Amino acid sequence: MTAQRRHRQQVDYEHVGHDYLENRSLKGGAAGWVLLAGLGVAYVISGDFAGWNFGLAEGGWGGLLIATALMATMYTCMVFGLAEMASALPVAGAGYGFARRALGPLGGFATGTAILIEYSIAPAAIAVFIGGYVESLGLFGLTNSWPVYLVCFAVFVGIHLWGVGEALRLMFVITAVAAVALVAFVLGMIPEFSTDKLFDIAPTGAAGASEFLPFGYAGVLAALVYGIWFFLAVEGVPLAAEEARDPRRDMPRGIIAAVLVLLCSGLAILLVAPGGAGSSVIAGADNPLPAAVRAAKGEGSLLAEVVNYVGLAGLVASFFSIIFAYSRQLFALSRAGYLPRWLSVTGRRRTPYAALIVPGAIGFALAAITQDGAQLINIAVFGATVSYVLLNLSHIVLRRREPGLERPYRTPGGTATTGTALVLAVAAVVATFFVDEVAAAITAAIFVAALAYFWFYSRHHLIANAPEEEFAEVEAAEAELS
């Protein structure tokens, strides 16, 4: 008996009529590879503006440098694997769909849940950072940022409801503006750069502590969570598969181009921001780039104001794009019956309105109640790292179990590449417990509750003719014939 047949015995399928899928269809042909690359950069670009700097307080500059290098390696290797799987299995479920094919219904749902935790929580964290930037500008006389959070969710969920083509094009423009701000920041801070500023955090008494690693070896592990922030969510590009023009060709090109851009921008920011202002100055700032400019050039610096105002575009770009990501992941899981089916219904403009609104409302509530961007990051990162373990494992399993699967793009290095990413992803999961045990416990509790829902209810109500399930059925039939 094959592994796939054992997976099939764990679930009960329901065949639905044409109207079910017709009412849950997305608008195809909306994005080519350039827009997909822009989507990948947009997911992540806020990580250059805020979030990564908390790693300086955990590992110092040296610890964060090592952590970022390790996470850059993990993401690059993983992206090559995702490019292959996205070209072979171009469905909106993306990571969940890949794991569903490789690991069966339970593995697919676990992966989709982990991704959904990441994408549902990350916008709340970014909203907190947007509020921090707005407050630092003294706009509207705000002393509490919850109105900013509300406006962000209302406006950008609304734009996504209007249509995917319009949303992706606007997002591309916002991302381009943010990229210009990053270039201006880097060029403006280069004259202020000094290696002494990188190492201005005094060494502690921790094991292995030094000027380079002020918090010792453990600081490197703790900083992994923040090294991730330079790349977090780039893996969401394949979620646009059903809305791409030619996903088998465009998905690999788009996601690889995106990660190359992010490698360059992350390295530049990690060097010039602490090197121009001092690691200790920006280690705890909600708006580290404007804080870095003000520390280096004075409070009246024009560059600080420009970076602060335009830097909002970077945060908005990621906020805007991750709304797209959570809605498509939720849409796919709901359409296949893993989550309540009403969440995947699409409107007249072929957008999944419930999958956009419900997580948006939850994200606003989390941002307004906690107002703690750092902890929300940690929750999102925990979900992300669990999904990375399962995604890399899925690539390895598919390569070994289905060598004949048509793959328009093949990962350089094969399973050795994704095996490297798998080891680093496991290390990142471990790191989340060291950084924030409360965040890890909250995420684990959500994860367990979701798996219980699957085991006791949704596995008995799956949709046989959902795209991801049809892929699995075809593979099972081929296995039986062979």
N, C-alpha and C positions, 0 to 999 in steps of 0.2 A: 504493500500500500504506500503510495507516494505521500510526501509531506503535504502537498497541496490537497490531496484527498482527505487527509486527516483534518486540515484546516476547514474544509467544506463541511465536515461532519459537526463542527462546533456551532454552526449558524443555521438559521432558517430563512429562506428567501421568499419574497413576495414579488410576483410579476405585476407590473402596473401598466396602464394603458398609455397611449401616445400623448394624451393630454397632460399626464403627470410630468413628463420630461419637457414637453412644449412650454409648460408654465414655469420651468426651471432651466431655461436656456440663456446663455450669455451672448453678447454681440461679438461675432467673429470678425477677424481682419482689421482690428483697431490699432495694432501696434506692429511695427517692424523692429529689426534688431537694434537700431539706434534708440528708439523709445524704450526698448527693453533694457538697454544699458543704462539709460537715464533713470529708469525705474530702480535698477539695482543701486545706483549711486544715491538716489533720493532716499531710499530706505535707510541709508547709513550716515549720510552727510552730517546729520545733527550730532553724531558721535565725535566729529571733529570740533564742534563748537562747545560741547558740554558733556560731562560724564566721565570721560577718560581720565581727567585730572585727579579724581578721587583715588586713583591708583598710586599717585605720588605719596599720599598719606599712608598707604599700606606697604609700599615697597621701596619708596624713594625713586629717583630717576633711573638708577641702574636696574632696580627690580622691575620697574614698569617697562623698561627697554627690553629686558629678557622676556618678560611675559608677553609683550606685544609681538616680539619676533616669533615666539612659539605659536601664538594664536594666528599670526599672519600665515605661518606654515600650515596650520590646521585648516584655515579657511581656503587657502589656495588649493591644497590637495582635495578638500571636500568639494569645492566648486567644479573641479575637473570631473569628479564622479557624478555630481548633479547634472552637469552638462550632458553626460552620456545618458543618464536615466531620463532626462527631460526630452532628449531627442528620440528615445525609444518608446516612451510612454507619455505623450503630450496631452495631459488631462489637467483640469483645474485643481484636482486634489493634490497635485505635485508631490511633496514629501509624503503625505499620507498615501497617495496612490502608489508611489514607489515601494514603500514599506508593505502596503497591502499585497502587492504582487510577490514580494520576497518573503515576508514573514507571516502572511496570513491575516485574517480579520483582526485578531487581537493586537498583533504587532502594528498593523496599519492604524488602528484606532489610537493606540498608545502614542504613536508618532504624531498623528494629527492633533491629539490633545496637547502634547508638549509644544507643538508649533503654535497652537491656538492660545495657550497660556502666554507664550512669548509675545505674540502679536496683539493680544488684547491688553496686556499690561504695559507694553512699551509706549503706546501713545499717552497713557496717563503720566508716565515718567517725563516724557518730552513736554507735555503740557505744563508740568511743574517748572521745567527749565525755561519755557517760553515766558511763564509768569515772572521768573527771576530776571530775565532780560528786560521785560516791560517795566518792572519795578525799579531796576537800576537806571532806567532812562527817566524815571519820575513822571511817566505818562499817566494822565487822568487822575492823579493824586491817589492812586491805589495804595492801600496798606495791607490788603488781602487780595490774593490773585484769583480767587474762585470765579469772578466774572470773566477773566481772561480764559480760563479753562472752558467755561460754558460757551463763549463765543467761538473758540477754536473748534470744539466738537460740533456745534450747530452749523457753522459755516462750511466746514470741510466735509462733514458727512453729507450735507446738502448738495455740495458740488458733485460728489460721487453719485448721489441719487439722480442727478441730471443726466449723466451718461459717462461711460468709460472713456470714450475717445476724447471728449472735452477735458475730463479729469487728468488723463495722462499727458495731454499737451500742455495744460496749465502747469502741471507738476514739473514738466521738463523745463519750462521757462523759469520757475521759481528755483529749481536746482541750479540752473546756469547762473542766476544772480548770486546764489550762495557761493558757488565756486569762484566767482570773481572776487567776492569778499575774502575768501581764504587766500587767494593769490595776493591781494592787497595786504592782508595781514602778514603773510610770510615775507614779502618784499620789504614792508615797513619795519619789521622786527629784526631783520638780518643785521643791520648796523649796531643793534643793541646786544647782539649775541656774545656770550662769554661762557666758556666751559665751567668756570667757577660757580656760576649761577645754577648750573645743573645739579651741583652737589652741595647745595647750601642747607640741606637737612642734616642735623647732627646725628652721628651714629648712636644707636642704642646699645644696650648690653646683650642683645639677642645673639644667638649662635651664628657665627659667620658675618657679624656686622662689620661694616667698613664704610669709608666715605662713598664708595660706589653702591654698596648695599646697606644703607643705614639701619634697616630693619632685619638684616640677616637673610638667611636662605628662606625662611618661612615667608618673608615679605614678597618673594618672587611668586610663590603659590597664591598668596592673597591678592596679588596684583593681576593675576590671570583674568579675573572677572572684568577688570577695567580695560585690559588689553583687548578683550572681546569687543568693547564698545566702538572701536575703530571699524569694525566689520559687521556688527550685529544686524541681522535681517537680510543681508545680501542674498542669502539662500532662498528668499521669497520670489525671485524672478520667475521661476517656473510656474508659479500660481497664475500667471497670465497666459498659460498655454492655449486655452480655448478662445482667447481673444487676440492671439497673435496671427499674423498673416501666414507665416510658414514656420510653425513651431519646430519642426525637425531640423531646420537649418538655422533659424534665428535665435532659438533658445541658447545653444552653446556660444554663439558669437556674442549675444547680449550679456550673459552672466560672466563670461571670461573677461570681456572688455570692462565691465563694472568693477570686478575685483582688482584689475590692474590699476585703474584710476584710484581706487581706495588705498592700495598699497603705497602709492606715491603721496597722496594727501596725508595719510596717517603718519608716515615718516617725517614729512615736513613739519607738521604741527607738533609732534613729539619732540622735535629738536628745537624749534625756534620759540615756542611759547615759554617753556621753563628756562630755556637758554637765554631768552631776552629779559625775563622778569624775575626769575628765581623760582625754583621748584616749591619752596615753602610758601611763596606768595599766593600761588594759585591752587594749592593742593586741596582746599576746601571750598573753592568758589563755585557758585551755581552758574556764573557767566565768566569762565576763565579767560577767554580771549580778550574781551574788553578790559578785564582786570589786569591782564598781562601788559596791555598797551599803556594803561594808566600808570602802572608801576614803573614801566620803563621810560615813558615819555612825559609823565605828568598828568594831572587831573584834567587840564584843558586841552588835551590832545584831540585834534580833529580826527585822526585815524581811529581813536577809541570810539568816538561817536559814530563814525561810518561803520566800523565793524559791529558795533552794538546794534545799530538800526538794521543794517543789511544782514547781520548774523541771524536775525530773526527769520530770514528767508531759509537758512539752513535747517533750523529747528522746524519751521513750518513744512519744508519739503519732506522731511522724514515723517513728521506727524501725518501729513496728507497721504503719503504713499503707504504707510503701514496700515492706515484705515482700509485701503484697497486690499492689502494682504490678509488682514483678519477676516474681511468679508468673504473673500474667495475660499479661504480654508474652511470657514464655518459653512459656507454654501455647499461645498463638496461633501463634507461630512453629513450634512443634513439631507442633501439630495439622495445619498446612498442609504439613508435610514439610521445612521449611527447616532445622530442627534435629532431632536424633534423636526419633523418634515416641513412644518410651516416656516422654518427659518430660511429655507432655500427658495421660496417663491420669488420670481422676478416680476417686475412691473412692466409697464408699456415700453420703457426705454431699455429693457433687458438688464436692469441692475437689481441685485438681491437686496431689497429694501430692508427687510427684517434683519438680515445678516450684517447690514451696515448700522442700523439704529440700536439694536440691543447691546452689542459690545461697546458702542459709543457711550450709551447711558451708564454702563458699568464703569467704563474708563473715567468718565467725568466724576462719578461718585468717589472713586478711589483717589483721584487727584485732589478733589476738594476736601476729603476727610483726612487723608494722610499728609498731604503737602510735603511729602518726603521722596524726592526724586531718586536719591541714592538707594533707598530700600526697594522702591518700585523697580529700579534697574536690576537689582539683585534677583527679584522674583522673576522678571522677564528672562534674565540670563540663565537662571536655573532651568526654566522650561526649554530654552534654546539648547543648552548643552545636552540635556537628555535627548532631544530630537537629533542632535548631531551624532550621538552614539548610534542611534537606530538608523539614521540615514546612511552613514558609512558602512554599517553592517549590512544594510540592504543591498548596497552596490556589490559588496563582496559575495553575498549569497547569490545574487542574480548572475554574476559572472560565472560562478562555479556550477550553479544548478541549471542555468539556461544559456549555455554558450552560443546557441544558435539564434537567440533573439536578435532581430534586426536592430542594429545600432548605427545610425547615420554618423554619429560622432563616438569616438572611443577614447577613454581616459589614458593619457600618457602614463606609462608605468603600471597600468592596470590595477590589480588589487593591492600591490605594494604601496601605491599612492594613497588609496583610501584607507589602507591599514595604518599608515602613518597618522592620518587624520583621526582615525578611531582611537588610537592610543592617547593622542593629545586631547581628544574630546572627553575621554574618561578622566584625565587629569583635571580638566576644567570642571567637571561635575563635582569632583572631590573638593576643588577649591571653593565652590560656592558654600560649602558647610563651614569652612574656616572663616570666610568673610562675614557671613550673616546667617547664623543658625535659625533665627526667627523667620527670615525670608525663605530659607530652604524648607523649613517645616510647613510654612503656609502653602508653598508650591506643592510639596509632597502631599499635603492633605487634599488639595484640589485634584491632584492627579489620581489619588486613590478613590475619591468620590466619583470621578468620571469613569474610571475602570469598573467600579461597582455598577454604575448605570449600564455600561455595556454588557457586563456579564449577566446581570439579572433581567435586563429588558431589551436593549436595542439589538443584541445579537440574534434575537428571535424575530426581528422585524426589518431585516435588510432588504434593499431593493435589488432584485436580480439584474435588471437592465439598466442600472446606473453605470456610467462608463467604466469606473474603476472595477466594479464587480464583473462587468462583461470581459474585461481584460483577464481577470482571474479565471473566469469560466472557460475562456478560450484556451488558456494555458493548461488548465486541468484536463480539458478534452484532448488536447494534443498529447499530454502525458499518458492518458489512458490508451490512446491509439498506438503509442510507441511501446 
